Amino acid sequence: MNAINFATERLLVLKNNEWLGEEEEQISPTEFGDRLSLTSISIEAGGDFILDFDDGNLFWGHTITVEGSLPDGLTDAGLAG
């Protein structure tokens, strides 16, 4: 699974249930993923990594982070800043 699909799987319900603006309609998984754009990659010496995505204003400008490690793959997705 790629990082955008992982973030979509983890955060779409949050977007559609708690982060809709006034008169904003729920969005599909495709629309969610299409609005993300990778802004940075951080890699630790032990193989842990964090991918930061611009949220395309899904969460009012917060960064979407996807964390993982080389041995474990993608492990978590959330909001930052």
PDB file of N, CA, C and O in Angstrom:
ATOM      1  N   MET A   1       0.849  -1.176   0.000  1.00  0.00           N
ATOM      2  CA  MET A   1       0.000   0.000   0.000  1.00  0.00           C
ATOM      3  C   MET A   1       0.895   1.240   0.000  1.00  0.00           C
ATOM      4  O   MET A   1       1.876   1.306   0.741  1.00  0.00           O
ATOM      5  N   ASN A   2       0.549   2.219  -0.835  1.00  0.00           N
ATOM      6  CA  ASN A   2       1.370   3.427  -0.851  1.00  0.00           C
ATOM      7  C   ASN A   2       0.930   4.390   0.251  1.00  0.00           C
ATOM      8  O   ASN A   2      -0.123   4.202   0.860  1.00  0.00           O
ATOM      9  N   ALA A   3       1.733   5.413   0.503  1.00  0.00           N
ATOM     10  CA  ALA A   3       1.512   6.321   1.628  1.00  0.00           C
ATOM     11  C   ALA A   3       0.229   7.135   1.476  1.00  0.00           C
ATOM     12  O   ALA A   3      -0.443   7.393   2.475  1.00  0.00           O
ATOM     13  N   ILE A   4      -0.129   7.542   0.273  1.00  0.00           N
ATOM     14  CA  ILE A   4      -1.364   8.310   0.092  1.00  0.00           C
ATOM     15  C   ILE A   4      -2.573   7.429   0.371  1.00  0.00           C
ATOM     16  O   ILE A   4      -3.520   7.869   1.023  1.00  0.00           O
ATOM     17  N   ASN A   5      -2.554   6.196  -0.114  1.00  0.00           N
ATOM     18  CA  ASN A   5      -3.659   5.280   0.195  1.00  0.00           C
ATOM     19  C   ASN A   5      -3.741   4.997   1.687  1.00  0.00           C
ATOM     20  O   ASN A   5      -4.836   4.912   2.243  1.00  0.00           O
ATOM     21  N   PHE A   6      -2.600   4.853   2.335  1.00  0.00           N
ATOM     22  CA  PHE A   6      -2.555   4.607   3.771  1.00  0.00           C
ATOM     23  C   PHE A   6      -3.160   5.785   4.534  1.00  0.00           C
ATOM     24  O   PHE A   6      -3.992   5.589   5.420  1.00  0.00           O
ATOM     25  N   ALA A   7      -2.744   7.010   4.192  1.00  0.00           N
ATOM     26  CA  ALA A   7      -3.289   8.204   4.850  1.00  0.00           C
ATOM     27  C   ALA A   7      -4.789   8.315   4.601  1.00  0.00           C
ATOM     28  O   ALA A   7      -5.545   8.667   5.507  1.00  0.00           O
ATOM     29  N   THR A   8      -5.219   8.019   3.389  1.00  0.00           N
ATOM     30  CA  THR A   8      -6.647   8.073   3.065  1.00  0.00           C
ATOM     31  C   THR A   8      -7.423   7.082   3.916  1.00  0.00           C
ATOM     32  O   THR A   8      -8.463   7.419   4.482  1.00  0.00           O
ATOM     33  N   GLU A   9      -6.921   5.871   4.004  1.00  0.00           N
ATOM     34  CA  GLU A   9      -7.582   4.834   4.796  1.00  0.00           C
ATOM     35  C   GLU A   9      -7.693   5.246   6.264  1.00  0.00           C
ATOM     36  O   GLU A   9      -8.716   4.999   6.902  1.00  0.00           O
ATOM     37  N   ARG A  10      -6.659   5.864   6.792  1.00  0.00           N
ATOM     38  CA  ARG A  10      -6.628   6.235   8.205  1.00  0.00           C
ATOM     39  C   ARG A  10      -7.378   7.532   8.526  1.00  0.00           C
ATOM     40  O   ARG A  10      -7.881   7.680   9.640  1.00  0.00           O
ATOM     41  N   LEU A  11      -7.466   8.474   7.581  1.00  0.00           N
ATOM     42  CA  LEU A  11      -7.951   9.813   7.912  1.00  0.00           C
ATOM     43  C   LEU A  11      -9.252  10.239   7.226  1.00  0.00           C
ATOM     44  O   LEU A  11      -9.814  11.275   7.580  1.00  0.00           O
ATOM     45  N   LEU A  12      -9.738   9.476   6.267  1.00  0.00           N
ATOM     46  CA  LEU A  12     -10.946   9.880   5.544  1.00  0.00           C
ATOM     47  C   LEU A  12     -12.167   9.981   6.466  1.00  0.00           C
ATOM     48  O   LEU A  12     -12.941  10.931   6.352  1.00  0.00           O
ATOM     49  N   VAL A  13     -12.347   9.043   7.351  1.00  0.00           N
ATOM     50  CA  VAL A  13     -13.492   9.094   8.277  1.00  0.00           C
ATOM     51  C   VAL A  13     -13.405  10.325   9.168  1.00  0.00           C
ATOM     52  O   VAL A  13     -14.416  10.981   9.420  1.00  0.00           O
ATOM     53  N   LEU A  14     -12.208  10.645   9.644  1.00  0.00           N
ATOM     54  CA  LEU A  14     -12.013  11.851  10.450  1.00  0.00           C
ATOM     55  C   LEU A  14     -12.430  13.086   9.666  1.00  0.00           C
ATOM     56  O   LEU A  14     -13.137  13.948  10.187  1.00  0.00           O
ATOM     57  N   LYS A  15     -11.993  13.173   8.413  1.00  0.00           N
ATOM     58  CA  LYS A  15     -12.351  14.314   7.567  1.00  0.00           C
ATOM     59  C   LYS A  15     -13.864  14.414   7.407  1.00  0.00           C
ATOM     60  O   LYS A  15     -14.451  15.473   7.626  1.00  0.00           O
ATOM     61  N   ASN A  16     -14.486  13.312   7.027  1.00  0.00           N
ATOM     62  CA  ASN A  16     -15.908  13.340   6.708  1.00  0.00           C
ATOM     63  C   ASN A  16     -16.814  13.442   7.932  1.00  0.00           C
ATOM     64  O   ASN A  16     -17.959  13.877   7.808  1.00  0.00           O
ATOM     65  N   ASN A  17     -16.333  13.055   9.098  1.00  0.00           N
ATOM     66  CA  ASN A  17     -17.173  13.099  10.294  1.00  0.00           C
ATOM     67  C   ASN A  17     -16.922  14.304  11.190  1.00  0.00           C
ATOM     68  O   ASN A  17     -17.821  14.730  11.914  1.00  0.00           O
ATOM     69  N   GLU A  18     -15.698  14.866  11.151  1.00  0.00           N
ATOM     70  CA  GLU A  18     -15.373  15.921  12.113  1.00  0.00           C
ATOM     71  C   GLU A  18     -14.760  17.179  11.520  1.00  0.00           C
ATOM     72  O   GLU A  18     -14.694  18.197  12.209  1.00  0.00           O
ATOM     73  N   TRP A  19     -14.312  17.153  10.276  1.00  0.00           N
ATOM     74  CA  TRP A  19     -13.584  18.287   9.716  1.00  0.00           C
ATOM     75  C   TRP A  19     -14.253  18.878   8.472  1.00  0.00           C
ATOM     76  O   TRP A  19     -13.565  19.427   7.612  1.00  0.00           O
ATOM     77  N   LEU A  20     -15.551  18.779   8.365  1.00  0.00           N
ATOM     78  CA  LEU A  20     -16.245  19.383   7.227  1.00  0.00           C
ATOM     79  C   LEU A  20     -16.592  20.826   7.554  1.00  0.00           C
ATOM     80  O   LEU A  20     -17.085  21.119   8.643  1.00  0.00           O
ATOM     81  N   GLY A  21     -16.336  21.723   6.617  1.00  0.00           N
ATOM     82  CA  GLY A  21     -16.737  23.108   6.773  1.00  0.00           C
ATOM     83  C   GLY A  21     -18.232  23.244   6.546  1.00  0.00           C
ATOM     84  O   GLY A  21     -18.898  22.302   6.116  1.00  0.00           O
ATOM     85  N   GLU A  22     -18.748  24.423   6.839  1.00  0.00           N
ATOM     86  CA  GLU A  22     -20.168  24.678   6.615  1.00  0.00           C
ATOM     87  C   GLU A  22     -20.509  24.406   5.155  1.00  0.00           C
ATOM     88  O   GLU A  22     -19.825  24.874   4.245  1.00  0.00           O
ATOM     89  N   GLU A  23     -21.558  23.656   4.953  1.00  0.00           N
ATOM     90  CA  GLU A  23     -22.071  23.312   3.627  1.00  0.00           C
ATOM     91  C   GLU A  23     -21.084  22.518   2.772  1.00  0.00           C
ATOM     92  O   GLU A  23     -21.303  22.355   1.572  1.00  0.00           O
ATOM     93  N   GLU A  24     -20.002  22.024   3.372  1.00  0.00           N
ATOM     94  CA  GLU A  24     -19.063  21.171   2.646  1.00  0.00           C
ATOM     95  C   GLU A  24     -19.599  19.737   2.675  1.00  0.00           C
ATOM     96  O   GLU A  24     -20.023  19.246   3.721  1.00  0.00           O
ATOM     97  N   GLU A  25     -19.576  19.072   1.520  1.00  0.00           N
ATOM     98  CA  GLU A  25     -20.054  17.701   1.431  1.00  0.00           C
ATOM     99  C   GLU A  25     -18.918  16.722   1.686  1.00  0.00           C
ATOM    100  O   GLU A  25     -17.745  17.049   1.506  1.00  0.00           O
ATOM    101  N   GLN A  26     -19.285  15.512   2.110  1.00  0.00           N
ATOM    102  CA  GLN A  26     -18.276  14.481   2.312  1.00  0.00           C
ATOM    103  C   GLN A  26     -17.533  14.229   1.004  1.00  0.00           C
ATOM    104  O   GLN A  26     -18.076  14.404  -0.087  1.00  0.00           O
ATOM    105  N   ILE A  27     -16.272  13.810   1.146  1.00  0.00           N
ATOM    106  CA  ILE A  27     -15.461  13.549  -0.040  1.00  0.00           C
ATOM    107  C   ILE A  27     -15.173  12.056  -0.163  1.00  0.00           C
ATOM    108  O   ILE A  27     -15.232  11.311   0.815  1.00  0.00           O
ATOM    109  N   SER A  28     -14.867  11.647  -1.366  1.00  0.00           N
ATOM    110  CA  SER A  28     -14.566  10.241  -1.646  1.00  0.00           C
ATOM    111  C   SER A  28     -13.089   9.955  -1.360  1.00  0.00           C
ATOM    112  O   SER A  28     -12.289  10.881  -1.227  1.00  0.00           O
ATOM    113  N   PRO A  29     -12.736   8.686  -1.266  1.00  0.00           N
ATOM    114  CA  PRO A  29     -11.316   8.350  -1.103  1.00  0.00           C
ATOM    115  C   PRO A  29     -10.444   8.898  -2.235  1.00  0.00           C
ATOM    116  O   PRO A  29      -9.324   9.347  -1.990  1.00  0.00           O
ATOM    117  N   THR A  30     -10.941   8.864  -3.456  1.00  0.00           N
ATOM    118  CA  THR A  30     -10.165   9.381  -4.586  1.00  0.00           C
ATOM    119  C   THR A  30      -9.933  10.881  -4.443  1.00  0.00           C
ATOM    120  O   THR A  30      -8.816  11.357  -4.645  1.00  0.00           O
ATOM    121  N   GLU A  31     -10.977  11.626  -4.096  1.00  0.00           N
ATOM    122  CA  GLU A  31     -10.835  13.075  -3.915  1.00  0.00           C
ATOM    123  C   GLU A  31      -9.853  13.385  -2.794  1.00  0.00           C
ATOM    124  O   GLU A  31      -9.048  14.308  -2.909  1.00  0.00           O
ATOM    125  N   PHE A  32      -9.916  12.617  -1.710  1.00  0.00           N
ATOM    126  CA  PHE A  32      -9.001  12.814  -0.578  1.00  0.00           C
ATOM    127  C   PHE A  32      -7.559  12.639  -1.048  1.00  0.00           C
ATOM    128  O   PHE A  32      -6.730  13.528  -0.858  1.00  0.00           O
ATOM    129  N   GLY A  33      -7.264  11.505  -1.656  1.00  0.00           N
ATOM    130  CA  GLY A  33      -5.902  11.217  -2.096  1.00  0.00           C
ATOM    131  C   GLY A  33      -5.378  12.202  -3.126  1.00  0.00           C
ATOM    132  O   GLY A  33      -4.196  12.546  -3.118  1.00  0.00           O
ATOM    133  N   ASP A  34      -6.259  12.656  -4.014  1.00  0.00           N
ATOM    134  CA  ASP A  34      -5.841  13.600  -5.057  1.00  0.00           C
ATOM    135  C   ASP A  34      -5.411  14.949  -4.493  1.00  0.00           C
ATOM    136  O   ASP A  34      -4.668  15.681  -5.147  1.00  0.00           O
ATOM    137  N   ARG A  35      -5.864  15.285  -3.301  1.00  0.00           N
ATOM    138  CA  ARG A  35      -5.528  16.593  -2.733  1.00  0.00           C
ATOM    139  C   ARG A  35      -4.218  16.589  -1.946  1.00  0.00           C
ATOM    140  O   ARG A  35      -3.719  17.654  -1.581  1.00  0.00           O
ATOM    141  N   LEU A  36      -3.660  15.421  -1.682  1.00  0.00           N
ATOM    142  CA  LEU A  36      -2.400  15.336  -0.930  1.00  0.00           C
ATOM    143  C   LEU A  36      -1.211  15.515  -1.854  1.00  0.00           C
ATOM    144  O   LEU A  36      -1.202  15.020  -2.981  1.00  0.00           O
ATOM    145  N   SER A  37      -0.195  16.240  -1.357  1.00  0.00           N
ATOM    146  CA  SER A  37       1.057  16.343  -2.109  1.00  0.00           C
ATOM    147  C   SER A  37       2.227  16.249  -1.131  1.00  0.00           C
ATOM    148  O   SER A  37       2.254  16.926  -0.103  1.00  0.00           O
ATOM    149  N   LEU A  38       3.174  15.411  -1.470  1.00  0.00           N
ATOM    150  CA  LEU A  38       4.338  15.167  -0.630  1.00  0.00           C
ATOM    151  C   LEU A  38       5.190  16.428  -0.532  1.00  0.00           C
ATOM    152  O   LEU A  38       5.541  17.028  -1.548  1.00  0.00           O
ATOM    153  N   THR A  39       5.523  16.829   0.703  1.00  0.00           N
ATOM    154  CA  THR A  39       6.344  18.022   0.905  1.00  0.00           C
ATOM    155  C   THR A  39       7.720  17.706   1.483  1.00  0.00           C
ATOM    156  O   THR A  39       8.673  18.445   1.236  1.00  0.00           O
ATOM    157  N   SER A  40       7.840  16.612   2.255  1.00  0.00           N
ATOM    158  CA  SER A  40       9.165  16.271   2.786  1.00  0.00           C
ATOM    159  C   SER A  40       9.212  14.810   3.217  1.00  0.00           C
ATOM    160  O   SER A  40       8.191  14.176   3.484  1.00  0.00           O
ATOM    161  N   ILE A  41      10.438  14.307   3.271  1.00  0.00           N
ATOM    162  CA  ILE A  41      10.720  12.954   3.729  1.00  0.00           C
ATOM    163  C   ILE A  41      11.848  13.044   4.746  1.00  0.00           C
ATOM    164  O   ILE A  41      12.894  13.631   4.471  1.00  0.00           O
ATOM    165  N   SER A  42      11.634  12.456   5.931  1.00  0.00           N
ATOM    166  CA  SER A  42      12.677  12.404   6.958  1.00  0.00           C
ATOM    167  C   SER A  42      12.998  10.940   7.227  1.00  0.00           C
ATOM    168  O   SER A  42      12.099  10.127   7.441  1.00  0.00           O
ATOM    169  N   ILE A  43      14.290  10.611   7.214  1.00  0.00           N
ATOM    170  CA  ILE A  43      14.714   9.232   7.435  1.00  0.00           C
ATOM    171  C   ILE A  43      15.727   9.212   8.575  1.00  0.00           C
ATOM    172  O   ILE A  43      16.708   9.956   8.565  1.00  0.00           O
ATOM    173  N   GLU A  44      15.475   8.351   9.552  1.00  0.00           N
ATOM    174  CA  GLU A  44      16.375   8.183  10.694  1.00  0.00           C
ATOM    175  C   GLU A  44      17.416   7.102  10.379  1.00  0.00           C
ATOM    176  O   GLU A  44      17.220   6.292   9.473  1.00  0.00           O
ATOM    177  N   ALA A  45      18.500   7.096  11.115  1.00  0.00           N
ATOM    178  CA  ALA A  45      19.578   6.133  10.899  1.00  0.00           C
ATOM    179  C   ALA A  45      19.089   4.688  11.033  1.00  0.00           C
ATOM    180  O   ALA A  45      19.581   3.813  10.320  1.00  0.00           O
ATOM    181  N   GLY A  46      18.145   4.418  11.918  1.00  0.00           N
ATOM    182  CA  GLY A  46      17.651   3.061  12.137  1.00  0.00           C
ATOM    183  C   GLY A  46      16.616   2.606  11.129  1.00  0.00           C
ATOM    184  O   GLY A  46      16.149   1.469  11.200  1.00  0.00           O
ATOM    185  N   GLY A  47      16.243   3.471  10.184  1.00  0.00           N
ATOM    186  CA  GLY A  47      15.291   3.083   9.162  1.00  0.00           C
ATOM    187  C   GLY A  47      13.878   3.600   9.362  1.00  0.00           C
ATOM    188  O   GLY A  47      13.014   3.377   8.515  1.00  0.00           O
ATOM    189  N   ASP A  48      13.624   4.299  10.491  1.00  0.00           N
ATOM    190  CA  ASP A  48      12.319   4.931  10.675  1.00  0.00           C
ATOM    191  C   ASP A  48      12.204   6.121   9.737  1.00  0.00           C
ATOM    192  O   ASP A  48      13.201   6.776   9.435  1.00  0.00           O
ATOM    193  N   PHE A  49      10.987   6.402   9.275  1.00  0.00           N
ATOM    194  CA  PHE A  49      10.799   7.538   8.382  1.00  0.00           C
ATOM    195  C   PHE A  49       9.465   8.229   8.631  1.00  0.00           C
ATOM    196  O   PHE A  49       8.531   7.642   9.177  1.00  0.00           O
ATOM    197  N   ILE A  50       9.400   9.482   8.221  1.00  0.00           N
ATOM    198  CA  ILE A  50       8.172  10.268   8.268  1.00  0.00           C
ATOM    199  C   ILE A  50       8.018  10.959   6.914  1.00  0.00           C
ATOM    200  O   ILE A  50       8.941  11.612   6.427  1.00  0.00           O
ATOM    201  N   LEU A  51       6.845  10.806   6.323  1.00  0.00           N
ATOM    202  CA  LEU A  51       6.487  11.485   5.085  1.00  0.00           C
ATOM    203  C   LEU A  51       5.484  12.574   5.435  1.00  0.00           C
ATOM    204  O   LEU A  51       4.460  12.298   6.058  1.00  0.00           O
ATOM    205  N   ASP A  52       5.770  13.804   5.042  1.00  0.00           N
ATOM    206  CA  ASP A  52       4.865  14.919   5.287  1.00  0.00           C
ATOM    207  C   ASP A  52       4.160  15.288   3.988  1.00  0.00           C
ATOM    208  O   ASP A  52       4.781  15.370   2.928  1.00  0.00           O
ATOM    209  N   PHE A  53       2.850  15.510   4.090  1.00  0.00           N
ATOM    210  CA  PHE A  53       2.031  15.873   2.939  1.00  0.00           C
ATOM    211  C   PHE A  53       1.306  17.180   3.202  1.00  0.00           C
ATOM    212  O   PHE A  53       0.804  17.408   4.302  1.00  0.00           O
ATOM    213  N   ASP A  54       1.252  18.038   2.194  1.00  0.00           N
ATOM    214  CA  ASP A  54       0.349  19.181   2.223  1.00  0.00           C
ATOM    215  C   ASP A  54      -1.056  18.595   2.158  1.00  0.00           C
ATOM    216  O   ASP A  54      -1.317  17.690   1.365  1.00  0.00           O
ATOM    217  N   ASP A  55      -1.956  19.106   2.986  1.00  0.00           N
ATOM    218  CA  ASP A  55      -3.289  18.511   3.086  1.00  0.00           C
ATOM    219  C   ASP A  55      -4.286  19.012   2.052  1.00  0.00           C
ATOM    220  O   ASP A  55      -5.444  18.594   2.074  1.00  0.00           O
ATOM    221  N   GLY A  56      -3.874  19.891   1.149  1.00  0.00           N
ATOM    222  CA  GLY A  56      -4.801  20.404   0.148  1.00  0.00           C
ATOM    223  C   GLY A  56      -6.021  21.059   0.777  1.00  0.00           C
ATOM    224  O   GLY A  56      -7.106  21.077   0.196  1.00  0.00           O
ATOM    225  N   ASN A  57      -5.821  21.597   1.976  1.00  0.00           N
ATOM    226  CA  ASN A  57      -6.856  22.264   2.772  1.00  0.00           C
ATOM    227  C   ASN A  57      -7.965  21.319   3.240  1.00  0.00           C
ATOM    228  O   ASN A  57      -9.072  21.765   3.540  1.00  0.00           O
ATOM    229  N   LEU A  58      -7.677  20.030   3.304  1.00  0.00           N
ATOM    230  CA  LEU A  58      -8.639  19.071   3.852  1.00  0.00           C
ATOM    231  C   LEU A  58      -8.855  19.298   5.344  1.00  0.00           C
ATOM    232  O   LEU A  58      -9.974  19.202   5.847  1.00  0.00           O
ATOM    233  N   PHE A  59      -7.759  19.603   6.040  1.00  0.00           N
ATOM    234  CA  PHE A  59      -7.801  19.816   7.484  1.00  0.00           C
ATOM    235  C   PHE A  59      -7.354  21.239   7.802  1.00  0.00           C
ATOM    236  O   PHE A  59      -6.636  21.478   8.773  1.00  0.00           O
ATOM    237  N   TRP A  60      -7.787  22.170   6.973  1.00  0.00           N
ATOM    238  CA  TRP A  60      -7.566  23.603   7.173  1.00  0.00           C
ATOM    239  C   TRP A  60      -6.090  23.959   7.313  1.00  0.00           C
ATOM    240  O   TRP A  60      -5.720  24.814   8.118  1.00  0.00           O
ATOM    241  N   GLY A  61      -5.251  23.292   6.521  1.00  0.00           N
ATOM    242  CA  GLY A  61      -3.845  23.637   6.445  1.00  0.00           C
ATOM    243  C   GLY A  61      -2.910  22.847   7.330  1.00  0.00           C
ATOM    244  O   GLY A  61      -1.716  23.143   7.372  1.00  0.00           O
ATOM    245  N   HIS A  62      -3.412  21.850   8.041  1.00  0.00           N
ATOM    246  CA  HIS A  62      -2.526  21.013   8.851  1.00  0.00           C
ATOM    247  C   HIS A  62      -1.713  20.096   7.932  1.00  0.00           C
ATOM    248  O   HIS A  62      -2.150  19.755   6.832  1.00  0.00           O
ATOM    249  N   THR A  63      -0.547  19.710   8.390  1.00  0.00           N
ATOM    250  CA  THR A  63       0.271  18.740   7.675  1.00  0.00           C
ATOM    251  C   THR A  63      -0.223  17.338   7.993  1.00  0.00           C
ATOM    252  O   THR A  63      -0.535  17.027   9.143  1.00  0.00           O
ATOM    253  N   ILE A  64      -0.291  16.503   6.984  1.00  0.00           N
ATOM    254  CA  ILE A  64      -0.597  15.085   7.188  1.00  0.00           C
ATOM    255  C   ILE A  64       0.726  14.341   7.230  1.00  0.00           C
ATOM    256  O   ILE A  64       1.550  14.482   6.326  1.00  0.00           O
ATOM    257  N   THR A  65       0.930  13.554   8.269  1.00  0.00           N
ATOM    258  CA  THR A  65       2.162  12.782   8.400  1.00  0.00           C
ATOM    259  C   THR A  65       1.850  11.294   8.283  1.00  0.00           C
ATOM    260  O   THR A  65       0.839  10.809   8.791  1.00  0.00           O
ATOM    261  N   VAL A  66       2.737  10.590   7.606  1.00  0.00           N
ATOM    262  CA  VAL A  66       2.671   9.132   7.539  1.00  0.00           C
ATOM    263  C   VAL A  66       4.014   8.633   8.059  1.00  0.00           C
ATOM    264  O   VAL A  66       5.073   9.014   7.561  1.00  0.00           O
ATOM    265  N   GLU A  67       3.948   7.778   9.064  1.00  0.00           N
ATOM    266  CA  GLU A  67       5.161   7.259   9.692  1.00  0.00           C
ATOM    267  C   GLU A  67       5.322   5.785   9.380  1.00  0.00           C
ATOM    268  O   GLU A  67       4.359   5.076   9.089  1.00  0.00           O
ATOM    269  N   GLY A  68       6.558   5.348   9.449  1.00  0.00           N
ATOM    270  CA  GLY A  68       6.830   3.938   9.234  1.00  0.00           C
ATOM    271  C   GLY A  68       8.291   3.624   9.458  1.00  0.00           C
ATOM    272  O   GLY A  68       9.064   4.453   9.937  1.00  0.00           O
ATOM    273  N   SER A  69       8.652   2.397   9.098  1.00  0.00           N
ATOM    274  CA  SER A  69      10.046   1.964   9.179  1.00  0.00           C
ATOM    275  C   SER A  69      10.298   0.984   8.046  1.00  0.00           C
ATOM    276  O   SER A  69       9.363   0.399   7.500  1.00  0.00           O
ATOM    277  N   LEU A  70      11.552   0.810   7.700  1.00  0.00           N
ATOM    278  CA  LEU A  70      11.884  -0.121   6.643  1.00  0.00           C
ATOM    279  C   LEU A  70      11.440  -1.549   6.970  1.00  0.00           C
ATOM    280  O   LEU A  70      10.893  -2.226   6.100  1.00  0.00           O
ATOM    281  N   PRO A  71      11.663  -2.029   8.212  1.00  0.00           N
ATOM    282  CA  PRO A  71      11.215  -3.392   8.503  1.00  0.00           C
ATOM    283  C   PRO A  71       9.688  -3.544   8.591  1.00  0.00           C
ATOM    284  O   PRO A  71       9.147  -4.577   8.197  1.00  0.00           O
ATOM    285  N   ASP A  72       8.999  -2.523   9.103  1.00  0.00           N
ATOM    286  CA  ASP A  72       7.568  -2.652   9.384  1.00  0.00           C
ATOM    287  C   ASP A  72       6.651  -2.046   8.335  1.00  0.00           C
ATOM    288  O   ASP A  72       5.447  -2.302   8.349  1.00  0.00           O
ATOM    289  N   GLY A  73       7.193  -1.250   7.429  1.00  0.00           N
ATOM    290  CA  GLY A  73       6.354  -0.551   6.454  1.00  0.00           C
ATOM    291  C   GLY A  73       5.640   0.624   7.101  1.00  0.00           C
ATOM    292  O   GLY A  73       6.124   1.175   8.090  1.00  0.00           O
ATOM    293  N   LEU A  74       4.506   1.010   6.558  1.00  0.00           N
ATOM    294  CA  LEU A  74       3.743   2.143   7.063  1.00  0.00           C
ATOM    295  C   LEU A  74       3.019   1.744   8.341  1.00  0.00           C
ATOM    296  O   LEU A  74       2.373   0.698   8.402  1.00  0.00           O
ATOM    297  N   THR A  75       3.136   2.598   9.369  1.00  0.00           N
ATOM    298  CA  THR A  75       2.584   2.214  10.668  1.00  0.00           C
ATOM    299  C   THR A  75       1.551   3.178  11.234  1.00  0.00           C
ATOM    300  O   THR A  75       0.718   2.767  12.041  1.00  0.00           O
ATOM    301  N   ASP A  76       1.578   4.455  10.834  1.00  0.00           N
ATOM    302  CA  ASP A  76       0.649   5.418  11.423  1.00  0.00           C
ATOM    303  C   ASP A  76       0.475   6.603  10.481  1.00  0.00           C
ATOM    304  O   ASP A  76       1.357   6.910   9.678  1.00  0.00           O
ATOM    305  N   ALA A  77      -0.666   7.257  10.590  1.00  0.00           N
ATOM    306  CA  ALA A  77      -0.933   8.498   9.849  1.00  0.00           C
ATOM    307  C   ALA A  77      -1.677   9.430  10.789  1.00  0.00           C
ATOM    308  O   ALA A  77      -2.509   8.989  11.582  1.00  0.00           O
ATOM    309  N   GLY A  78      -1.377  10.716  10.699  1.00  0.00           N
ATOM    310  CA  GLY A  78      -2.026  11.681  11.575  1.00  0.00           C
ATOM    311  C   GLY A  78      -1.854  13.092  11.062  1.00  0.00           C
ATOM    312  O   GLY A  78      -1.380  13.326   9.951  1.00  0.00           O
ATOM    313  N   LEU A  79      -2.256  14.030  11.911  1.00  0.00           N
ATOM    314  CA  LEU A  79      -2.177  15.458  11.599  1.00  0.00           C
ATOM    315  C   LEU A  79      -1.110  16.100  12.459  1.00  0.00           C
ATOM    316  O   LEU A  79      -0.907  15.710  13.609  1.00  0.00           O
ATOM    317  N   ALA A  80      -0.431  17.086  11.901  1.00  0.00           N
ATOM    318  CA  ALA A  80       0.557  17.864  12.640  1.00  0.00           C
ATOM    319  C   ALA A  80       0.390  19.323  12.250  1.00  0.00           C
ATOM    320  O   ALA A  80      -0.144  19.651  11.191  1.00  0.00           O
ATOM    321  N   GLY A  81       0.869  20.196  13.148  1.00  0.00           N
ATOM    322  CA  GLY A  81       0.894  21.629  12.883  1.00  0.00           C
ATOM    323  C   GLY A  81      -0.344  22.157  12.352  1.00  0.00           C
ATOM    324  O   GLY A  81      -0.442  23.356  12.090  1.00  0.00           O
TER     325      GLY A  81
END
